Amino acid sequence: MNKIAGLFIAISSFVAGQQKMSLLDCEEAFQKNNLQLLAEQYSINMADADILQAKIWELPQLSGQINAYNPEDRKVFDIGHAKGAQITQLIYMGGKKKNEIAFAKSNKELAQLQFSQLLVDLKTQLHTTYYNLYYENLKLENTNKQLGYMNDLLAAYRIQSAKGNVSLKDEVRLQSIVIQLNNDKLGINKNILEFEQALKVLTGITDDIEPQISDAEAKDILAAQPFGNETELQKKALQNNSDYQYNLKLIDNSKLYSQWQKSLNVPDLNVGVGWDQNGGTFKNEANLMVGIPLPLWKSNQGNIEKANYSIQQNQKNADFQKLNLETKVESAYKTWKTQYDQLAEIKATDLNNLDLVYNGILKNFRSGNVSLIEFTDFMESYRQTALQIYDMKNEIIQSAEQLNQLVQTKIFY
């Protein structure tokens, strides 16, 4: 009785450690819990802080002086007869502050684009992992079904082989199929563990996630078509891809930086007022002070040249990213199309016939109408075909997700 209770507890614990979740459920958990996404958000906050800092002017400077030694009266620290004070403020010239603020705002736009690209990349990773897990679970279910029958059959043959009613060769033939199925199961379970671990990191959910997709939903996903041809997809990708937009924005960013560096060559004014008790032409003298550096040479010329080279570099990088994005979209579209057409050649009736033949072979083998050699040959072929069909379906979805990642807008309907 205790063993039975313990078994129920173990089963309950296993079930409690799993959650059936739709892709939408996973996306909601991802948006709230993903640590990479939450951490990257701070980059935007830091960019906001840089904008705030860029708007702040230098503090006014207050200075003063007192007499250290009065040679006439031979008095040290003659504060009563000689002291003064000044207050000065740095006045930026040449639009320095405006340019610095514009550059800081551009940096924030770059941070936002980086966040958008990370969001797309992680969301794609979530989708691909979710579908990988879904199809690995189907493969496991199918493999377990075959294993259940084959293990029972092998156990019966072992008994008959020990009695001398069947040859050892027949037993070994069955054993080889069981070994292959167990090897398949081992690989599938390894993949499932990896995908479950990846989903936990992406969603922040500690329980194992079981994808919840109905057969109708799975068919709709596989039947989805992109809105246009590869040329239209390339055009959309150039408009929406955050990584490419980031490289375009870098050009503007480097131009703003160059403009800022040029403005730093313009001398700034130091304006202030001062009071002197007894050290000037008049007693209690009030003075206006103006100071400006002498522009004898361009003190920031090196940084200006560096900024100009950065503009050219970013332009070339953007040209490369444009070409790279267009070729990736073209390749991803052709890959999806090839895989879609390949699966489309397999009709639904063919898949149904495969299951019908499988059930028929099992029935006829039990009835003695099919030889062991014919049976094992079919089982080996069925084992490989079943796994390949699941992989074909999964690969179509993976290719569609890659297209989504590149174009970054809804392209399948």
C-alpha positions in Angstrom: 0.0 0.0 0.0 2.9 2.4 0.8 4.5 1.6 -2.5 1.3 2.4 -4.4 0.9 5.7 -2.4 4.5 6.5 -3.2 3.9 5.9 -6.9 0.9 8.3 -6.9 3.0 10.9 -5.1 5.8 10.6 -7.7 3.4 10.8 -10.6 1.7 13.9 -9.0 5.1 15.5 -8.5 6.0 14.9 -12.2 2.7 16.3 -13.4 3.0 19.3 -11.1 6.4 20.0 -12.6 4.9 20.4 -16.1 2.8 23.2 -17.6 0.8 23.0 -20.8 1.3 26.3 -22.4 0.3 27.9 -25.8 2.9 29.9 -27.7 1.0 33.1 -26.6 1.3 32.1 -23.0 5.1 31.6 -23.4 5.4 35.0 -25.1 3.6 36.7 -22.2 5.9 35.0 -19.7 8.9 35.9 -21.9 7.9 39.6 -22.0 7.6 39.8 -18.2 10.5 37.5 -17.0 13.3 37.3 -19.6 16.4 38.6 -17.8 18.3 39.5 -21.0 15.4 41.7 -22.1 15.0 43.3 -18.7 18.8 44.0 -18.5 18.9 45.5 -22.0 16.1 47.9 -21.1 18.6 49.7 -18.8 20.7 50.6 -21.8 17.8 52.9 -22.8 17.5 54.3 -19.3 21.3 55.0 -19.3 20.9 56.8 -22.7 18.2 58.9 -21.1 20.6 59.8 -18.3 23.2 60.8 -20.9 20.7 63.2 -22.5 20.0 64.6 -19.1 23.7 65.0 -18.4 24.3 66.7 -21.8 21.8 69.4 -21.0 23.6 70.4 -17.8 25.9 73.4 -18.0 29.1 73.8 -16.1 28.7 75.2 -12.6 29.6 78.8 -11.9 32.9 79.2 -10.2 33.3 81.3 -7.1 36.8 82.4 -6.1 38.3 84.9 -3.7 41.5 86.2 -2.3 42.8 87.7 0.9 46.0 89.4 1.9 48.7 87.0 2.9 51.2 89.7 4.0 51.0 93.5 4.3 54.6 94.8 3.7 53.7 98.4 4.7 52.3 97.5 8.1 54.3 94.3 8.3 51.1 92.4 9.1 50.2 88.8 8.1 46.7 88.1 6.9 45.6 91.6 6.9 42.0 90.7 6.0 40.5 93.9 7.2 42.2 96.0 4.5 42.7 93.6 1.5 40.3 91.0 0.1 38.3 90.3 -3.0 35.9 87.8 -4.7 34.9 86.8 -8.2 32.2 84.6 -9.8 32.5 83.3 -13.3 30.4 81.3 -15.7 31.4 79.3 -18.8 29.3 80.3 -21.8 29.3 77.6 -24.6 29.7 79.0 -28.1 29.3 77.5 -31.5 26.2 75.3 -30.6 28.3 72.9 -28.4 25.4 72.1 -26.1 22.9 71.7 -28.8 25.2 69.3 -30.7 26.0 67.4 -27.6 22.3 66.9 -26.8 21.6 65.9 -30.4 24.3 63.3 -30.2 23.0 61.9 -26.9 19.5 61.7 -28.3 20.9 59.8 -31.3 22.6 57.4 -28.9 19.3 56.7 -27.3 17.8 55.9 -30.7 20.6 53.4 -31.2 19.9 51.8 -27.8 16.3 51.5 -28.7 17.1 49.8 -32.0 19.5 47.4 -30.2 16.7 46.6 -27.8 14.3 46.0 -30.6 16.8 43.6 -32.3 17.4 41.7 -29.1 13.6 41.4 -28.6 13.2 40.0 -32.2 16.2 37.6 -31.7 15.0 36.3 -28.4 11.4 36.0 -29.6 12.5 34.0 -32.6 14.6 31.8 -30.3 11.4 31.3 -28.2 9.3 30.3 -31.2 11.9 28.0 -32.7 12.5 26.3 -29.4 8.8 25.9 -28.7 8.2 24.2 -32.1 11.3 22.1 -31.7 10.0 20.8 -28.4 6.5 20.3 -29.9 7.8 18.0 -32.7 10.3 16.2 -30.5 7.4 15.3 -28.2 5.5 14.0 -31.2 8.5 11.9 -32.2 8.8 10.6 -28.7 5.1 9.6 -28.6 5.4 7.8 -31.9 8.7 6.1 -30.9 7.2 5.0 -27.5 4.2 3.5 -29.4 6.5 1.4 -31.6 8.7 0.4 -28.6 5.7 -0.8 -26.6 4.7 -3.2 -29.3 8.2 -4.3 -30.2 9.2 -4.9 -26.6 6.2 -7.1 -26.1 7.0 -9.0 -29.3 10.7 -9.4 -28.3 9.7 -10.7 -24.9 7.5 -13.3 -26.5 10.2 -14.3 -29.0 12.7 -14.7 -26.2 10.4 -17.2 -24.5 9.9 -19.1 -27.7 13.6 -19.0 -28.6 14.4 -20.5 -25.2 12.0 -23.3 -25.9 13.5 -23.8 -29.4 10.3 -22.9 -31.2 11.9 -19.9 -33.1 15.5 -19.4 -34.2 17.9 -17.1 -32.3 18.4 -15.2 -35.5 14.7 -14.1 -35.4 15.1 -12.9 -31.9 18.3 -11.0 -32.8 16.5 -9.4 -35.7 13.8 -8.0 -33.4 16.4 -7.0 -30.9 18.2 -4.8 -33.4 15.0 -2.9 -34.1 14.4 -2.4 -30.4 18.0 -1.1 -30.0 17.4 1.3 -32.9 14.2 2.6 -31.4 15.8 3.0 -27.9 18.7 4.9 -29.6 16.1 7.1 -31.3 14.4 7.7 -27.9 17.7 8.5 -26.2 18.4 11.2 -28.8 14.9 12.6 -28.7 14.9 12.8 -24.9 18.3 14.6 -25.0 16.8 17.1 -27.4 13.7 17.5 -25.2 15.8 18.3 -22.2 17.8 20.9 -24.0 14.7 22.6 -25.4 13.0 22.5 -22.0 16.0 24.1 -20.4 16.1 26.8 -23.1 12.4 27.6 -22.6 12.9 27.9 -18.9 15.7 30.5 -19.4 13.6 32.4 -22.0 10.3 32.5 -20.1 11.6 32.5 -16.5 9.3 29.6 -15.7 11.0 26.9 -13.7 8.5 24.1 -14.6 8.9 22.0 -17.8 6.7 23.4 -20.5 4.6 21.2 -22.7 3.6 22.9 -26.0 -0.2 23.1 -26.4 -1.0 23.1 -30.1 -4.1 21.5 -31.6 -3.9 19.5 -34.8 -5.9 22.2 -36.6 -3.5 24.9 -35.4 -0.5 22.8 -36.6 -2.0 22.4 -40.0 -2.8 26.2 -40.3 0.8 27.0 -39.3 2.2 24.7 -41.9 -0.2 26.0 -44.6 0.6 29.7 -44.0 1.9 31.6 -47.0 4.1 34.8 -47.1 2.4 37.9 -48.5 4.7 38.3 -51.5 7.7 37.1 -53.4 11.3 37.5 -52.3 11.7 41.0 -53.8 8.8 42.3 -51.8 10.1 40.6 -48.6 13.5 42.2 -49.2 11.9 45.6 -49.5 10.0 45.0 -46.2 13.1 43.8 -44.5 15.0 47.0 -45.4 12.2 49.0 -43.9 11.8 47.0 -40.7 14.9 45.1 -39.8 16.3 46.7 -36.6 19.8 45.5 -37.2 19.9 47.2 -40.6 18.2 50.3 -39.3 20.8 50.4 -36.5 23.6 50.6 -39.1 21.7 53.4 -41.0 21.3 55.3 -37.7 25.0 54.9 -37.0 25.7 57.1 -40.1 23.5 59.9 -38.7 25.0 59.3 -35.3 28.6 59.7 -36.6 27.6 62.9 -38.5 26.2 64.4 -35.3 29.4 63.4 -33.5 31.5 65.1 -36.2 29.3 68.2 -35.9 29.8 68.2 -32.2 33.6 67.8 -32.5 33.7 70.7 -34.9 31.8 72.9 -32.5 34.4 72.1 -29.8 36.9 74.1 -31.9 34.9 77.3 -31.3 36.3 79.1 -28.2 34.0 79.4 -25.2 33.5 82.5 -23.1 34.2 82.9 -19.5 32.1 85.7 -18.1 32.1 86.9 -14.6 32.0 89.8 -12.1 34.5 90.5 -9.3 34.9 92.7 -6.3 38.2 94.0 -4.8 38.3 95.8 -1.5 41.6 97.7 -1.9 43.8 96.1 -4.6 42.5 97.9 -7.7 42.4 101.4 -9.0 39.5 102.2 -6.8 38.5 101.1 -3.4 35.7 98.5 -3.3 36.1 98.1 -7.0 33.5 96.1 -9.0 34.7 94.6 -12.3 33.3 92.7 -15.3 35.5 89.9 -16.4 35.6 88.3 -19.9 37.9 85.5 -20.9 38.3 83.6 -24.1 41.0 81.1 -25.4 43.1 82.4 -28.3 42.3 80.3 -31.3 45.8 80.0 -32.5 45.3 76.4 -33.7 42.5 73.9 -34.0 42.7 72.1 -30.8 40.3 69.3 -31.8 41.4 68.6 -35.3 42.3 65.0 -34.6 38.9 64.1 -33.2 37.2 65.8 -36.2 39.2 63.7 -38.7 38.5 60.6 -36.7 34.7 61.4 -36.7 34.8 62.0 -40.5 36.4 58.6 -41.0 33.8 57.1 -38.8 31.1 58.4 -41.1 32.7 56.8 -44.1 33.2 53.5 -42.2 29.6 53.4 -41.1 28.4 54.1 -44.6 30.4 51.1 -45.9 29.1 48.9 -43.1 25.5 50.0 -43.9 26.1 49.1 -47.6 27.4 45.7 -46.5 24.4 45.1 -44.1 22.0 46.0 -46.9 23.5 43.4 -49.3 23.8 40.9 -46.5 20.2 41.3 -45.4 18.9 41.1 -49.0 20.8 37.8 -49.7 19.7 36.4 -46.3 16.1 37.1 -47.1 16.5 35.6 -50.6 18.1 32.5 -49.2 15.6 32.1 -46.4 12.6 32.5 -48.8 14.0 29.9 -51.2 14.7 27.5 -48.3 11.2 27.8 -47.0 9.7 27.4 -50.5 11.7 24.3 -51.2 10.8 22.7 -47.9 7.1 23.7 -48.3 6.9 22.3 -51.8 8.6 19.1 -50.7 6.1 18.5 -47.9 3.2 19.5 -50.2 4.1 16.6 -52.4 3.2 14.3 -49.6 -0.6 14.2 -49.6 -2.7 13.8 -46.5 -4.0 10.6 -47.9 -0.4 9.3 -48.2 0.2 10.0 -44.5 -3.1 8.3 -43.6 -2.1 5.4 -45.8 1.1 5.1 -44.0 -0.7 4.6 -40.7 -3.2 2.3 -42.3 -0.4 0.1 -43.7 1.4 0.2 -40.3 -1.8 -1.0 -38.5 -2.4 -3.6 -41.3 1.2 -4.9 -41.1 0.8 -5.4 -37.3 -2.5 -7.2 -37.7 -1.3 -9.4 -40.5 1.9 -10.2 -38.7 -0.1 -11.3 -35.7 -2.2 -13.5 -38.0 0.9 -15.0 -39.6 0.1 -13.5 -43.0 3.4 -11.5 -43.0 6.9 -13.1 -42.5 9.2 -11.8 -39.8 11.6 -10.5 -42.5 8.9 -8.5 -44.2 7.7 -7.2 -40.9 11.1 -6.0 -39.6 11.9 -4.4 -43.0 8.7 -2.5 -42.9 9.2 -1.5 -39.3 12.6 -0.1 -40.0 11.3 1.8 -43.0 8.3 3.1 -41.0 10.6 4.2 -38.1 12.8 6.3 -40.4 9.8 7.8 -42.4 7.9 8.8 -39.3 10.9 10.7 -37.9 11.6 12.3 -41.3 8.0 13.6 -41.7 8.1 15.3 -38.3 11.5 16.8 -39.1 10.1 18.1 -42.5 7.2 19.8 -40.8 9.4 21.3 -38.2 11.9 22.6 -40.7 9.2 24.5 -42.6 8.2 26.3 -39.4 11.9 27.0 -38.6 12.4 28.5 -42.0 9.3 30.6 -41.7 10.6 31.9 -38.3 13.9 32.8 -39.9 12.0 34.8 -42.5 10.0 36.5 -39.7 13.3 37.3 -37.9 14.8 39.0 -41.0 11.7 40.9 -42.2 10.5 41.7 -38.7 6.9 42.3 -39.7 3.9 39.9 -40.1 4.5 38.2 -43.4 2.6 34.9 -43.1 -1.2 34.7 -43.3 
